[in-house]
């Protein structure tokens, strides 16, 4: 079958092979690395010793929208960073695994936790530490500036680089494959109700 074009905001982004869309169509959870994927890989260290990382707001918006639409999102990173924990809190990501040098056991734990099959999971990564997990999921995505070995096993390579909209691009493929963009473009009411539900649940626990 010929490649299919998907559009975002009226701008043609890229031709996507039918086989890739078929993989993206089955995704129920998206897992991702942080350094080099959600960020550009740079770390700024202040005189106090505090680490500063920059995140792309478009990536964050896609993560929030995905969760509103019912797609689970998780982070698996080999580094331990309070910065990552804080970012995850802002994006309402519950499944956050830091200091996970070996990511395969975490993947298996998540699959058991949510009763997910491998072809229902997408992983977005950029470097050798992501290699083993990417071989085990149904839809492996490498960011545009990923290590060449990671690109070799990826189902999809983003045009955007890590920390510069690559995660958003991966979610765009999933949204299009699952015919979710009508809802995405009218998401604000869903986001409002989703946030209200979070607040209501918090109040009940108090």
C-alpha positions as CSV (number, residue, x, y, z in Angstrom):
1,X,0.0,0.0,0.0
2,X,1.2,3.5,-0.8
3,X,2.4,5.8,1.9
4,X,-0.2,7.9,3.6
5,X,0.2,11.6,4.3
6,X,-0.9,13.0,7.6
7,X,-1.3,16.7,8.3
8,X,-1.2,18.8,11.5
9,X,-2.6,22.2,11.6
10,X,-3.0,22.3,7.9
11,X,0.8,21.7,7.3
12,X,1.9,18.5,5.6
13,X,4.5,17.0,7.9
14,X,5.7,13.8,6.4
15,X,4.7,10.7,4.5
16,X,4.1,7.8,6.8
17,X,4.2,4.2,5.6
18,X,1.0,2.2,6.1
19,X,2.9,-0.4,8.1
20,X,4.0,2.3,10.6
21,X,0.5,3.6,10.9
22,X,-0.7,0.0,11.6
23,X,1.8,-0.3,14.5
24,X,0.8,3.1,15.9
25,X,-2.9,2.2,15.7
26,X,-2.5,-0.4,18.4
27,X,-0.6,1.8,20.9
28,X,-2.2,2.1,24.4
29,X,0.9,3.4,26.3
30,X,3.9,5.5,25.3
31,X,7.1,5.2,27.3
32,X,10.1,7.5,26.8
33,X,13.6,8.4,27.9
34,X,14.4,11.9,29.2
35,X,17.9,13.1,28.3
36,X,18.2,13.4,24.6
37,X,14.5,12.6,24.0
38,X,12.4,14.9,26.1
39,X,15.4,17.2,26.3
40,X,18.2,18.0,23.8
41,X,20.7,16.2,26.1
42,X,22.3,19.3,27.4
43,X,22.6,19.8,31.2
44,X,23.4,23.1,32.7
45,X,24.9,23.1,36.2
46,X,24.4,26.2,38.4
47,X,27.0,27.3,41.0
48,X,24.8,25.7,43.6
49,X,25.2,22.3,41.9
50,X,21.6,22.3,40.7
51,X,21.0,20.8,37.3
52,X,18.9,22.7,34.7
53,X,17.3,21.0,31.7
54,X,15.1,22.5,29.1
55,X,11.8,20.9,27.9
56,X,9.8,21.6,24.8
57,X,6.3,22.8,25.6
58,X,4.9,21.2,22.4
59,X,6.1,17.8,23.7
60,X,4.4,18.6,27.0
61,X,1.1,19.5,25.3
62,X,1.1,16.2,23.4
63,X,1.7,14.3,26.6
64,X,-1.2,15.9,28.4
65,X,-3.6,15.5,25.4
66,X,-2.6,11.8,25.0
67,X,-3.6,11.1,28.6
68,X,-6.9,13.0,28.3
69,X,-7.6,10.7,25.3
70,X,-6.8,7.6,27.3
71,X,-3.3,6.8,26.2
72,X,-1.1,6.1,29.1
73,X,2.3,7.8,29.4
74,X,5.4,6.8,31.3
75,X,9.1,7.8,31.8
76,X,12.0,5.5,32.1
77,X,15.4,7.2,32.7
78,X,18.7,5.9,33.8
79,X,19.5,9.0,35.7
80,X,18.2,10.2,39.0
81,X,17.0,13.8,38.8
82,X,14.5,15.8,40.9
83,X,14.1,17.9,37.8
84,X,12.5,14.9,36.0
85,X,10.2,14.2,38.9
86,X,9.0,17.8,38.9
87,X,8.4,17.8,35.2
88,X,6.5,14.6,35.4
89,X,4.3,16.0,38.2
90,X,3.4,19.0,36.0
91,X,2.4,16.7,33.2
92,X,0.4,14.4,35.5
93,X,2.6,11.4,34.6
94,X,2.2,8.7,37.3
95,X,4.6,6.1,35.9
96,X,8.0,7.6,36.4
97,X,11.1,5.4,36.8
98,X,14.4,7.2,37.5
99,X,17.8,5.6,38.0
100,X,16.7,2.7,35.8
101,X,20.0,1.6,34.2
102,X,18.5,-1.6,33.0
103,X,15.1,-0.6,31.5
104,X,13.9,-4.1,30.5
105,X,12.7,-5.1,34.0
106,X,10.8,-1.8,34.2
107,X,9.1,-2.5,30.9
108,X,8.0,-5.9,32.1
109,X,6.7,-4.5,35.3
110,X,4.6,-1.9,33.4
111,X,3.3,-4.6,31.1
112,X,2.1,-6.7,34.0
113,X,0.8,-3.7,35.9
114,X,-1.5,-2.6,33.0
115,X,-1.9,-6.1,31.4
116,X,-0.4,-4.7,28.1
117,X,1.0,-6.7,25.2
118,X,4.3,-5.6,23.6
119,X,2.5,-4.4,20.4
120,X,0.4,-2.0,22.6
121,X,3.5,-0.1,23.8
122,X,5.5,2.6,22.1
123,X,9.0,3.6,23.3
124,X,10.7,6.8,22.3
125,X,14.5,6.9,22.8
126,X,17.8,8.3,21.5
127,X,20.8,6.3,22.8
128,X,22.2,2.9,23.5
129,X,20.5,2.8,26.9
130,X,17.2,2.6,25.1
131,X,18.3,-0.1,22.7
132,X,17.1,-3.2,24.6
133,X,13.7,-1.8,25.4
134,X,13.1,-0.6,21.8
135,X,13.6,-4.1,20.5
136,X,10.9,-5.4,22.8
137,X,8.0,-2.9,22.0
138,X,5.5,-2.8,19.2
139,X,6.3,0.7,18.0
140,X,9.9,1.9,18.5
141,X,10.6,5.5,17.8
142,X,14.0,7.1,17.5
143,X,14.4,10.9,17.7
144,X,16.0,12.6,14.7
145,X,19.5,12.9,16.3
146,X,19.5,9.5,17.9
147,X,22.5,7.2,17.9
148,X,22.8,5.4,14.6
149,X,22.4,2.0,16.2
150,X,19.1,3.1,17.8
151,X,17.9,4.4,14.4
152,X,18.7,1.0,12.8
153,X,16.1,-0.8,15.0
154,X,13.5,2.0,15.0
155,X,10.1,1.6,13.3
156,X,9.9,5.4,12.9
157,X,12.6,8.1,13.0
158,X,11.3,11.6,13.7
159,X,12.3,14.6,11.7
160,X,12.6,16.6,14.9
161,X,15.5,16.2,17.2
162,X,15.3,15.3,20.9
163,X,14.0,18.2,23.1
164,X,12.8,20.0,20.0
165,X,9.4,18.5,19.2
166,X,10.4,14.9,18.5
167,X,8.0,13.5,21.2
168,X,5.2,15.7,19.8
169,X,5.9,14.3,16.3
170,X,5.7,10.7,17.6
171,X,2.3,11.4,19.3
172,X,1.1,13.0,16.1
173,X,1.7,9.8,14.2
174,X,-0.3,7.9,16.9
175,X,-3.1,10.4,17.0
176,X,-3.5,10.2,13.2
177,X,-3.2,6.4,13.1
178,X,-6.0,6.1,15.7
179,X,-8.2,8.8,14.1
180,X,-8.0,10.9,17.2
181,X,-7.3,14.3,15.6
182,X,-11.0,15.4,15.5
183,X,-10.9,15.1,19.3
184,X,-7.4,16.6,19.6
185,X,-8.5,19.7,17.8
186,X,-11.4,20.1,20.2
187,X,-9.6,18.9,23.3
188,X,-9.9,21.9,25.6
189,X,-13.2,20.9,27.1
190,X,-11.8,17.4,27.7
191,X,-8.7,18.9,29.3
192,X,-10.9,21.0,31.6
193,X,-12.9,18.0,32.7
194,X,-9.8,15.8,33.1
195,X,-8.2,18.4,35.4
196,X,-11.4,18.8,37.3
197,X,-11.5,15.1,37.8
198,X,-8.0,15.2,39.2
199,X,-8.9,17.9,41.6
200,X,-12.1,16.1,42.7
201,X,-10.1,12.9,43.4
202,X,-7.5,14.9,45.4
203,X,-10.2,16.4,47.5
204,X,-11.8,13.0,48.2
205,X,-8.4,11.7,49.4
206,X,-8.0,14.5,51.9
